[in-house]
Amino acid sequence: MERGSNRLSVHRDEEMKHELQGLLRSGRPTRVEEWHDPEPIADDDPPVAGGPVTPGSDRGSVAAVRLDLARHLGRTSFPAGPRALIGVLRDRYAPDALVEAVERLPGGARYANAQELADAVVRSAESGAEASEEPPPDA
């Protein structure tokens, strides 16, 4: 007989496996009562709860982008240029959309803080979106 630090008996362990079997096979909740299911994301939840903030999206306001940049960069990253900031973002596993937005900034620029960087990122995303919306010239 195996004696370990397991709090559950063998019978309870088998019972729990049986309870989870339907969930694991179907990939969705299998209980009839809705109160057992986790609550979905609400409309008024903060943007960080719904995934990464991407510049150029409807959630890509300057304040939201600044918050996301500040969360990944911190105070010690400034003042710096885009190349140094890209390295810090990659080292701290920032979302790819955020890193790509900083990559589109001009290489010779320097930013004193996250606010200046967020302003530049949002302006760059807006100008890129406007340029892509223009129809191609007739040849």
SVG drawing of the C-alpha trace seen along z (x, -y; Angstrom):
<svg xmlns="http://www.w3.org/2000/svg" viewBox="-29 -63 48 65">
<polyline fill="none" stroke="black" stroke-width="0.4" points="0.0,0.0 1.4,-3.4 1.5,-6.0 2.0,-9.5 0.8,-13.0 -2.3,-12.6 -5.4,-14.1 -7.8,-12.2 -8.6,-8.6 -8.4,-6.3 -12.2,-6.3 -12.5,-10.1 -9.8,-10.3 -11.7,-8.0 -14.9,-9.9 -13.3,-13.2 -11.9,-11.6 -15.4,-10.5 -16.8,-14.0 -14.2,-15.6 -14.4,-13.0 -17.2,-14.7 -15.5,-18.1 -12.2,-16.8 -13.9,-14.9 -16.3,-17.6 -14.1,-20.7 -17.1,-22.6 -19.0,-22.7 -21.3,-19.7 -23.2,-20.6 -26.9,-21.5 -26.9,-24.2 -25.5,-27.5 -24.2,-28.7 -21.4,-26.1 -19.9,-27.6 -17.4,-30.4 -18.7,-33.9 -17.9,-35.2 -16.2,-38.6 -18.5,-41.5 -18.7,-44.6 -17.4,-46.9 -14.4,-44.8 -11.0,-46.5 -9.3,-46.0 -6.5,-43.9 -9.0,-41.3 -9.9,-40.6 -6.4,-40.2 -3.5,-42.3 -4.1,-45.9 -3.1,-46.4 -2.4,-49.9 -4.8,-50.7 -7.7,-48.6 -10.8,-50.1 -9.2,-49.5 -5.9,-51.1 -6.4,-54.4 -3.3,-56.3 -4.1,-55.6 -4.5,-51.8 -1.4,-51.6 0.6,-53.6 -0.6,-51.3 0.4,-48.2 3.8,-49.7 4.5,-50.9 3.6,-47.4 6.1,-45.8 8.9,-48.4 9.0,-49.9 10.7,-53.1 14.3,-52.0 13.9,-51.6 13.8,-55.3 15.1,-57.5 15.7,-55.2 15.3,-54.7 13.0,-52.1 15.8,-49.5 16.6,-49.4 12.9,-49.3 12.2,-46.5 14.9,-44.4 13.3,-45.1 9.8,-44.3 11.0,-41.0 13.0,-40.1 9.8,-40.7 7.6,-38.7 5.4,-41.6 2.6,-40.8 3.8,-40.6 1.4,-43.3 2.9,-45.7 6.5,-44.9 5.6,-45.2 4.0,-48.7 7.3,-49.9 9.3,-48.4 7.4,-50.7 8.7,-53.8 11.6,-55.8 15.0,-54.5 16.5,-57.8 13.8,-58.9 14.3,-58.9 11.5,-58.7 11.8,-60.1 8.9,-58.1 6.0,-55.8 3.6,-58.6 5.8,-59.9 6.2,-56.4 2.5,-55.7 1.7,-58.9 4.2,-58.0 2.9,-54.4 -0.8,-55.5 0.1,-58.2 2.1,-55.7 -0.8,-53.1 -3.3,-55.8 -1.2,-57.0 -0.6,-53.5 -4.3,-52.7 -5.1,-55.9 -2.5,-55.0 -3.8,-51.5 -7.4,-52.8 -6.5,-55.1 -7.4,-53.5 -4.4,-52.6 -3.8,-55.2 -5.0,-54.2 -2.3,-53.2"/>
</svg>
